[in-house]
Amino acid sequence: MNTSIHTLQMLFTQLGLAGDEKQINAFIKKHRPLPRFIPLSEANFWNEAQAAFLAEAVAEDSDWCTLVDEIDCSLREN
């Protein structure tokens, strides 16, 4: 059982993006609002590897899932 605790910064780094708070906020601001009918992993701003990672994290209810949901919610808020 993996008991590691991930952070939002770690998730962004895992996705190959800047993981500091300023860059995360800029990313969210740039890409929101994401329409409700578009699944997060199908948004056009992810590359193929990022999209696959996000889809797999949710499908497998992995230890990244909560953070993926956090990004999803942040991108949908106005």
C-alpha positions in Angstrom: 0.0 0.0 0.0 1.4 3.4 -1.0 1.0 5.7 1.9 2.9 8.7 0.4 1.1 12.0 0.6 1.1 14.1 -2.6 0.7 17.8 -2.9 -0.7 19.9 -5.7 2.9 21.1 -6.4 4.0 17.5 -6.8 1.1 16.8 -9.2 2.1 19.7 -11.4 5.7 18.6 -11.4 4.5 15.0 -12.2 2.7 16.5 -15.2 5.9 18.3 -16.3 4.6 21.7 -15.3 6.0 24.3 -13.0 5.1 23.3 -9.5 5.3 26.6 -7.6 2.2 28.3 -6.3 2.5 31.3 -8.6 2.8 29.2 -11.7 -0.1 26.9 -10.6 -2.3 29.9 -10.1 -1.3 31.3 -13.5 -2.1 28.0 -15.2 -5.5 27.8 -13.6 -6.3 31.4 -14.5 -5.1 30.9 -18.1 -7.2 27.8 -18.7 -10.5 28.4 -16.9 -13.3 28.2 -17.1 -13.2 24.7 -18.5 -16.7 23.8 -19.8 -18.6 21.2 -17.8 -19.1 18.9 -20.8 -15.3 18.5 -21.3 -13.7 15.9 -19.1 -10.5 17.2 -17.5 -8.3 14.7 -19.3 -9.8 15.7 -22.6 -9.1 19.4 -22.3 -7.0 20.7 -25.2 -4.2 22.2 -23.1 -2.9 18.8 -22.0 -0.4 16.8 -24.0 -1.0 13.1 -24.7 1.0 11.9 -21.7 -0.6 14.4 -19.3 -4.1 13.5 -20.5 -3.4 9.8 -20.0 -2.0 10.3 -16.5 -5.0 12.3 -15.4 -7.5 9.9 -16.9 -5.7 6.9 -15.3 -5.5 8.6 -11.9 -9.3 9.0 -11.9 -10.1 5.7 -13.4 -8.0 3.8 -11.0 -8.9 6.0 -8.0 -5.1 6.4 -7.4 -3.5 8.3 -4.7 -3.4 11.3 -7.1 -7.1 11.3 -7.6 -8.0 13.8 -5.0 -5.5 16.3 -6.4 -6.7 15.7 -9.9 -10.3 16.5 -8.6 -8.9 19.6 -7.0 -7.5 20.8 -10.3 -10.7 19.9 -12.1 -12.8 22.0 -9.6 -10.4 24.9 -9.8 -10.5 25.0 -13.6 -14.3 25.0 -13.6 -14.8 27.9 -11.2 -15.3 31.4 -12.6 
